[in-house]
Each structure stands twice: as C-alpha cells, then as structure tokens.
Amino acid sequence: KALMAPNLDSFGRDRALYQEHAKRRIAEREARRTRRRQAREQTGKMADHLEGLSSDDEETSTDITNFNLEKDRISKESSKVFEDVLESFYSIDCIKSQFEAWRSKYYLSYKDAYIGLCLPKLFNPLIRLQLLTWTPLEAKCRDFENMLWFESLLFYGCEEREQEKDDVDVALLPTIVEKVILPKLTVIAENMWDPFSTTQTSRMVGITLKLINGYPSVVNAENKNTQVYLKALLLRMRRTLDDDVFMPLYPKNVLENKNSGPYLFFQRQFWSSVKLLGNFLQWYGIFSNKTLQELSIDGLLNRYILMAFQNSEYGDDSIKKAQNVINCFPKQWFMNLKGERTISQLENFCRYLVHLADTIYRNSIGCSDVEKRNARENIKQIVKLLASVRALDHAMSVASDHNVKEFKSLIEG
C-alpha cells in the first residue's frame, strides 16, 4: 500500500500524473506552433509573423475535449431540473401570461401587490437555467437578446392603454440584466477570461459596451453589481500582471544567434507582453485613464517591456518594437495635452527612445554611406515616434542633437 500511495503536492495533486499532463501540454503546444510555422512558410507569411502575437489557442485538445464533455453532461443534467414540475410553474411564457392577464383585468390590485418588483426575482432562476452554458467568450455564443427568455419578456406589460410614468414593469429587462447577466459576467471575468487572449478580450469589451449603451439605467458607475463586475475585471488583469508576465534577462551575446532557444523565447515573451498591453488598452472608455495608465504603463510597459528593450538590438528591431507599443496607446490620450511634454508615465519610455537615437548615431560613426543613411532614417523615425505621443520636448532635443532639419514636417506627418 505504501508503494502504491500517490505522491501528492501541496495542492493535493498526484505529482506523477500532473507532471505527465504538463509534458503532454508542452508537446501539444510545440506541435501546434510547428504546424502554424510550416503553414506560414508555405503561404509566404513568415516574414510578417511575430512570435507571441498569435497564441490565443493555448489549450490542448485533451482539455478542450474534457471541457466539452463536462459541458454536455451539465446541460443534460439541467434539462431534468423541472421534469417533475407542471409546465405552468416553470415555463416563462405560461407564468408571464398569467401575470399579464392579472395586470390587464385588475391593474390596481396588480400594482398594489408590487408584482412589478417581484417578477425579476420570480424569473431569475428560470433565466439562469437557460444561461447555464452561455458565455460571450465563445465565437458561437448567442446574443442574450436573441434568446427565448428575452424575446418572451421583451413586450411584457405593453398594452394599448397609455402606460404610467412610474410603471415598474418598464424596468423588467434592465433589472434582469442587472441581477442575472452582470453576476454571470462577473464569474466569467474571475474564472474564465484570459487577458492574454485578444479574441476573448474583444468579446468581453464588446458585451460590456453593449450593456453600458443599451442599459444605462442599471449598468453605470453607481450600480453595485456593475462595480462588482468592473472590480472583478481589474483584479483579473492585476493577477495576470503579477502571476503570468515574465521577461527573461539574457546577456546580449546570448541573443546574437537568432535561431537559438533563448532568442526565440525572449522574442515570444516580448511580443506576448505587447499583445497584453493592447488587450489592456481595449478597455479605453470603460475604465478611467488613470486606472488604465496604472495597469498598462506603470504595471506592464515600465515594469517589463522597457526592461526587454534594453536587451534588444539598437536599430530597426527596436524601432519596430517601439512603433508597435505606441500603436497600442489610445490617440485620445495625447489630443488635449498642453505644452510640449507627454503624460508623465511615458517619460521613461521617451528617454529610452532618446538614448536609442544617440546609440544609433554613435554606432554609425565610421560606417559606410549606406549605413549612415539608414541610421539617419532611423533617427528621423524616432523623432516621429516621440511626436506621436506628444513628447515634443524630447523630439526637438533629438532633432537638434542630430541636425534633423525636417523636424516640422516629421511632427506634422
């Protein structure tokens, strides 16, 4: 028995089985990357690809299969919940029709009984059952406004006679969105959403904007359920920063071989961090600028990405990376800035670009005319990058130090 007892880790998992599962995940992931790399080589798209930007599908086929099997099992079990209940007591249409008849014939008693306040609680478990496997993270997910429960309740209480201004039934669907949809999204944000996934993030942003624009009476900054949902999103993003972002530090001579394992791993980690930066900034307009800048610039750019820039080549590679970082920033951040300085959190990034220009110039001394022209074009590109984030003080400094006469056309271009 002692020989057969499993060796458990601190989480109660069988170490041997967990290690075997981890090895299988790594093997499947590398096989997927190899297949994608071969497909890009065949289609001639290899040069445009950046390792780390297309890794949304990191789940193994085994995990996906197990998830779908469990999902199907839960769906089958849920269909038995009301198998011993009369339809009049679990069908939304049947329940709705009885209350509509009451409202139509005896409106005063209906109103005095506060039925409008009771209906969201009454329909809550029935709607939650229909939403059991609903998640906006999936590509084939139905819009909840196209589901049967929504269509059934859409015109509840709409009668030919003129409605009262304080008719509580008008708020039936907004209240259900507040009490059912928002808590569902909160759980999804905490346990399912992967901030590294661009597709999942786009879908979460999309459903959030849909609720903000379509149900402003309940989905707003003052609503407690909205606050809980937004807090869950922020905590998930912060947890990703603390637990899932890793930037390796290698000596530059280790990264000279562009086919080596360390170089490929470094590039993948850099570009995955840039992808996460873009995903964070998809939430512009939902979270405050202060919150987004704290997460994306202080937490990610200054803490990890800038560290990687120090290990990158001083030339075309660094400029390309800097351009991709700047492309993530909302342009609205820089539209109404006064003076010649950019937002304070970007000062370190701007100083790096100034240092990059100086290094490119120094490295071009004594080189051929072609290399000098290339260096000059790179310096001009750096001036444009600085101007694009309204760091005009740094842009003018670089232009002055390196005799860039086209300064005005560069910052206006």
Rosetta blueprint (number, residue, H / E / L):
1 K L
2 A L
3 L L
4 M L
5 A L
6 P L
7 N L
8 L E
9 D L
10 S L
11 F L
12 G L
13 R L
14 D E
15 R H
16 A H
17 L H
18 Y H
19 Q H
20 E H
21 H H
22 A H
23 K H
24 R H
25 R H
26 I H
27 A H
28 E H
29 R H
30 E H
31 A H
32 R H
33 R H
34 T H
35 R H
36 R H
37 R H
38 Q H
39 A H
40 R H
41 E H
42 Q H
43 T H
44 G L
45 K L
46 M H
47 A H
48 D H
49 H L
50 L L
51 E L
52 G L
53 L L
54 S L
55 S L
56 D L
57 D L
58 E L
59 E L
60 T L
61 S H
62 T H
63 D H
64 I H
65 T H
66 N H
67 F H
68 N H
69 L H
70 E H
71 K H
72 D H
73 R H
74 I H
75 S H
76 K H
77 E H
78 S H
79 S L
80 K L
81 V L
82 F L
83 E L
84 D L
85 V L
86 L L
87 E H
88 S H
89 F H
90 Y L
91 S L
92 I H
93 D H
94 C H
95 I H
96 K H
97 S H
98 Q H
99 F H
100 E H
101 A H
102 W H
103 R H
104 S H
105 K H
106 Y L
107 Y H
108 L H
109 S H
110 Y H
111 K H
112 D H
113 A L
114 Y L
115 I H
116 G H
117 L H
118 C H
119 L H
120 P H
121 K H
122 L H
123 F H
124 N H
125 P H
126 L H
127 I H
128 R H
129 L H
130 Q H
131 L L
132 L L
133 T L
134 W L
135 T L
136 P L
137 L L
138 E L
139 A L
140 K L
141 C L
142 R L
143 D L
144 F H
145 E H
146 N H
147 M L
148 L H
149 W H
150 F H
151 E H
152 S H
153 L H
154 L L
155 F L
156 Y L
157 G L
158 C L
159 E L
160 E L
161 R L
162 E L
163 Q L
164 E L
165 K L
166 D L
167 D L
168 V H
169 D H
170 V H
171 A H
172 L H
173 L H
174 P H
175 T H
176 I H
177 V H
178 E H
179 K H
180 V H
181 I H
182 L H
183 P H
184 K H
185 L H
186 T H
187 V H
188 I H
189 A H
190 E H
191 N H
192 M L
193 W L
194 D L
195 P L
196 F L
197 S L
198 T H
199 T H
200 Q H
201 T H
202 S H
203 R H
204 M H
205 V H
206 G H
207 I H
208 T H
209 L H
210 K H
211 L H
212 I H
213 N H
214 G H
215 Y L
216 P L
217 S L
218 V L
219 V L
220 N L
221 A L
222 E L
223 N L
224 K H
225 N H
226 T H
227 Q H
228 V H
229 Y H
230 L H
231 K H
232 A H
233 L H
234 L H
235 L H
236 R H
237 M H
238 R H
239 R H
240 T H
241 L H
242 D H
243 D H
244 D L
245 V L
246 F L
247 M L
248 P L
249 L L
250 Y L
251 P L
252 K H
253 N H
254 V H
255 L H
256 E L
257 N L
258 K L
259 N L
260 S L
261 G H
262 P H
263 Y H
264 L H
265 F H
266 F H
267 Q H
268 R H
269 Q H
270 F H
271 W H
272 S H
273 S H
274 V H
275 K H
276 L H
277 L H
278 G H
279 N H
280 F H
281 L H
282 Q H
283 W H
284 Y E
285 G L
286 I L
287 F E
288 S L
289 N H
290 K H
291 T H
292 L H
293 Q H
294 E H
295 L H
296 S H
297 I H
298 D H
299 G H
300 L H
301 L H
302 N H
303 R H
304 Y H
305 I H
306 L H
307 M H
308 A H
309 F H
310 Q L
311 N L
312 S L
313 E L
314 Y L
315 G L
316 D H
317 D H
318 S H
319 I H
320 K H
321 K H
322 A H
323 Q H
324 N H
325 V H
326 I H
327 N H
328 C H
329 F L
330 P L
331 K H
332 Q H
333 W H
334 F H
335 M L
336 N L
337 L L
338 K L
339 G L
340 E L
341 R L
342 T L
343 I L
344 S H
345 Q H
346 L H
347 E H
348 N H
349 F H
350 C H
351 R H
352 Y H
353 L H
354 V H
355 H H
356 L H
357 A H
358 D H
359 T H
360 I H
361 Y H
362 R H
363 N H
364 S H
365 I L
366 G L
367 C L
368 S L
369 D H
370 V H
371 E H
372 K H
373 R H
374 N H
375 A H
376 R H
377 E H
378 N H
379 I H
380 K H
381 Q H
382 I H
383 V H
384 K H
385 L H
386 L H
387 A H
388 S H
389 V L
390 R L
391 A L
392 L H
393 D H
394 H H
395 A H
396 M H
397 S H
398 V H
399 A H
400 S H
401 D H
402 H L
403 N L
404 V L
405 K L
406 E L
407 F H
408 K H
409 S H
410 L H
411 I H
412 E H
413 G L
